[in-house]
Amino acid sequence: MKKMMIILLALMMFGIATDNVRASSVECPNPGDLEQTSVKNEKELRKALEKIIPKVYAQGDDADMYSEWKIITATPFPKTVGDKQNEVYYEMAINFCGTDVAAKSWLVRIHFPKLEGKSASNAEGQIFLAKSKEKGWFVWFRYH
C-alpha cells in the first residue's frame, strides 16, 4: 500500500509539473452495474474504441492532433500485475475506485502520432474503461 501511494504521488507531482497533462475527474462506476470481462472481450472493446477515442480526445482546438491514433495496449487491469510499465495504472484504478471496479476495468494506452515530437505527455493517452451491463463500454477516467 505504501509503495502504491508513493507511485501515485510521484505520478501526480509529475502531472502538476507539466502543463499538457489532462487528467479528468474520476467518475467511479457502481461495480454492480459492470459486466465481468476478460481478454476474450478485447476484439469487442477495440471495435468500441473506434467510436470512444474520437469522442474522448478529438474535441476543441486540438481535435486534429488527436484524429490519428494507434492502440498501444488494451488490457484488463488484473492482467497488468507484474507488468512494470502498466501495473501502476491498475494501482491508480484501485486507489481511485476500489478493487471491485478496477478488477472489472481495462487499461487502454493510445499513441497519437501527430503529437510525436511536439508534446511527450500528450503523444500517449491512457483511459480506464469498463463495460456497463446496460450501456456497453465507457470511459470512467482519462489520465492523459
C-alpha positions in Angstrom: 0.0 0.0 0.0 2.8 2.4 0.9 4.5 1.6 -2.5 1.3 2.4 -4.3 0.9 5.7 -2.6 4.4 6.7 -3.4 4.0 5.8 -7.1 0.6 7.7 -7.2 2.1 10.7 -5.5 5.0 10.7 -8.0 2.6 10.5 -10.9 0.5 13.3 -9.5 3.5 15.5 -8.9 4.8 14.9 -12.4 1.3 15.8 -13.7 1.3 19.0 -11.8 4.7 19.9 -13.2 3.7 19.6 -16.8 1.2 21.9 -18.5 -0.1 19.4 -21.0 -1.3 16.7 -18.7 -5.1 16.3 -18.9 -6.3 14.2 -16.0 -10.0 14.2 -16.0 -12.0 13.9 -12.8 -12.7 10.3 -11.7 -16.3 9.1 -12.2 -16.3 5.8 -10.4 -19.0 3.4 -11.6 -21.0 1.2 -9.4 -19.3 -2.2 -9.5 -22.7 -4.0 -9.6 -23.5 -2.2 -12.9 -20.4 -3.6 -14.6 -20.0 -6.8 -16.6 -17.2 -9.1 -15.9 -15.0 -9.2 -18.9 -11.8 -11.0 -19.9 -9.2 -11.0 -22.7 -11.9 -12.7 -24.8 -13.6 -9.3 -25.0 -10.6 -7.5 -26.5 -11.8 -7.6 -30.1 -15.2 -6.2 -29.0 -13.5 -3.4 -27.0 -11.2 -2.5 -29.9 -14.3 -2.1 -32.1 -16.0 0.1 -29.5 -12.8 2.2 -29.2 -13.2 3.3 -32.8 -16.1 5.5 -31.6 -15.0 6.1 -28.0 -11.5 7.5 -28.7 -12.6 10.3 -31.0 -15.3 11.3 -28.5 -12.9 11.4 -25.6 -9.9 13.1 -27.4 -10.9 14.8 -30.7 -12.5 17.9 -29.2 -11.9 21.6 -29.2 -8.9 23.4 -30.9 -6.6 20.4 -30.6 -9.1 18.0 -32.3 -7.0 17.4 -35.4 -3.9 16.5 -33.4 -5.9 13.5 -32.0 -7.5 12.5 -35.3 -4.9 9.8 -35.9 -4.2 7.2 -33.3 -3.0 3.7 -32.6 -3.7 1.5 -29.6 -0.6 0.6 -27.8 -2.3 -1.8 -25.4 -5.8 -2.8 -24.4 -5.6 -5.0 -21.3 -7.9 -6.0 -18.4 -6.4 -4.4 -15.3 -5.8 -7.7 -13.4 -3.6 -8.8 -16.4 -1.2 -5.9 -15.8 0.0 -7.3 -12.5 3.7 -8.0 -12.9 4.0 -5.7 -15.9 6.1 -2.8 -14.6 5.0 -0.4 -17.4 1.3 -0.9 -16.9 0.8 -2.1 -13.3 1.0 1.4 -11.9 -2.3 2.2 -13.7 -4.0 -0.7 -12.0 -2.8 0.6 -8.7 -4.2 4.0 -9.6 -7.6 2.4 -10.6 -7.7 0.6 -7.2 -6.9 3.8 -5.4 -9.5 5.8 -7.2 -12.5 3.5 -7.3 -11.6 0.3 -5.3 -10.7 -3.2 -6.2 -14.2 -4.3 -7.4 -14.3 -1.6 -10.1 -10.6 -2.0 -11.0 -11.0 -5.8 -11.4 -13.7 -5.2 -14.0 -11.9 -2.4 -15.9 -9.4 -2.1 -18.6 -6.4 0.0 -19.4 -6.1 1.3 -22.9 -3.0 3.2 -23.8 -3.1 5.1 -27.1 -0.4 6.7 -29.3 -1.2 9.9 -31.1 1.4 10.2 -33.9 0.6 13.9 -34.8 1.8 14.9 -31.3 5.1 13.0 -31.5 7.9 15.4 -31.0 5.5 18.2 -30.0 4.3 17.0 -26.7 5.6 13.9 -25.0 2.9 13.8 -22.4 0.1 14.2 -24.9 1.5 11.9 -27.5 0.3 9.0 -25.4 -3.1 8.8 -23.7 -4.4 6.4 -21.1 -8.0 5.7 -20.4 -9.7 3.5 -17.9 -12.8 1.7 -19.3 -15.4 -0.8 -18.1 -18.4 -2.4 -19.7 -21.8 -1.5 -18.3 -24.4 -4.3 -18.2 -26.9 -1.9 -19.9 -24.9 0.7 -21.9 -21.8 -1.1 -23.1 -18.2 0.2 -23.0 -17.5 3.6 -21.4 -14.5 5.6 -20.1 -14.6 6.3 -16.4 -11.2 8.0 -16.2 -8.9 9.7 -18.7 -5.3 10.3 -17.4 -3.7 11.9 -20.5 
